[in-house]
Amino acid sequence: MAQHLNKTEFLQKVFNFEQHKEWRFEGDVPCIVDFYADWCQPCKLLGPVLDELAREYDGKINIYKVDTGVERELAVAFGIRSIPTMLFVPSSGKPQMVSGAVPKGTIKQAIRDVLGVEEP
């Protein structure tokens, strides 16, 4: 299952933008951060897909969810203008964003291409 993050957890597990101006990943394995809202229908469709991927890639990547209605500061910090928006964060290198409820195959391709993680 995807893990919900609040701001404090985000700062510890993904990126502490309060301490660092330049991108510095805080995690141990690559991750996907899903910026969503409970009222968003495309977000509701994407949720189960991300939960499936979290199970499939268990131990290889982490999948996090950030509720933009609750964690507004995170949404502003990352310039989230539409939801769902996913942030693909490799272990090293810059993260990449994808907006919209994209198909599972597209997410798996990004896991391979952006995160550098092969299918289990």
C-alpha positions in Angstrom: 0.0 0.0 0.0 1.1 3.5 -0.7 2.1 5.4 2.5 0.5 8.8 3.3 3.0 11.5 4.3 2.6 14.7 6.2 5.1 17.5 5.8 7.4 16.3 8.6 7.6 12.8 7.1 8.1 14.3 3.6 11.1 16.3 4.9 12.6 13.1 6.4 11.9 10.7 3.6 11.9 12.6 0.4 13.4 16.1 0.4 14.1 18.6 3.2 13.5 21.8 1.3 13.7 23.8 4.5 17.3 22.9 5.0 18.6 22.5 1.4 18.1 24.8 -1.6 19.5 22.2 -4.1 17.7 18.9 -4.6 18.9 16.2 -2.2 17.0 13.0 -1.9 16.6 11.8 1.7 15.4 8.2 1.0 17.1 4.9 0.7 15.3 3.6 -2.4 13.7 5.5 -5.3 10.1 6.7 -4.7 7.0 8.0 -6.3 5.1 10.8 -4.5 1.4 11.1 -5.5 0.0 14.6 -4.9 -3.8 14.0 -4.7 -7.0 15.2 -3.1 -9.9 13.1 -1.7 -12.5 14.8 -3.9 -10.5 14.3 -7.2 -12.1 11.5 -9.3 -8.9 10.8 -11.4 -7.0 10.6 -8.1 -9.5 8.0 -6.9 -8.9 5.9 -10.1 -5.1 6.2 -9.7 -5.0 5.2 -6.0 -5.6 1.4 -6.5 -3.1 1.3 -9.3 -0.4 2.8 -7.0 -1.3 0.4 -4.2 -0.8 -2.5 -6.7 2.5 -1.1 -7.8 3.6 -0.6 -4.1 3.0 -4.4 -3.6 4.7 -5.4 -6.9 7.8 -3.3 -6.2 7.9 -3.8 -2.5 11.4 -3.2 -1.2 12.6 -1.7 -4.6 10.6 1.6 -4.5 8.5 3.4 -2.0 5.2 5.0 -3.1 4.0 7.9 -1.0 0.8 10.0 -1.1 0.5 13.6 -0.2 -3.0 15.1 0.3 -2.8 18.6 -1.3 -5.8 19.8 0.7 -4.1 19.0 4.0 -0.5 19.6 3.1 -0.9 22.8 1.1 2.7 24.0 1.8 4.1 20.9 0.0 1.8 21.4 -2.9 3.0 25.1 -3.2 6.6 24.2 -2.7 6.4 21.8 -5.7 4.2 24.0 -7.8 1.4 21.5 -8.0 -1.3 23.1 -10.2 -3.3 20.0 -11.2 -3.9 16.7 -9.6 -3.1 14.0 -9.6 0.6 14.8 -10.1 3.3 12.2 -9.5 6.8 13.0 -8.6 9.2 10.3 -9.7 12.3 10.5 -7.5 15.4 8.4 -8.4 18.1 7.6 -5.8 20.4 10.0 -7.5 19.7 12.7 -10.0 16.7 15.1 -10.4 13.1 14.0 -9.9 10.6 14.3 -12.8 6.9 15.1 -12.6 4.0 13.6 -14.5 0.5 15.1 -14.3 -2.8 13.2 -14.8 -4.2 9.8 -14.2 -1.8 7.9 -16.4 -2.1 4.2 -17.2 -0.3 1.6 -15.1 1.9 0.7 -18.1 3.1 4.3 -18.4 3.9 4.4 -14.6 5.9 1.1 -14.9 7.8 2.6 -17.9 8.7 5.7 -15.7 9.7 3.4 -12.9 12.1 1.7 -15.3 13.3 4.9 -17.2 13.3 7.5 -14.5 13.8 5.5 -11.3 16.1 2.9 -12.9 14.2 0.0 -11.4 13.4 -3.1 -13.4 10.1 -4.9 -13.2 10.2 -7.6 -10.5 
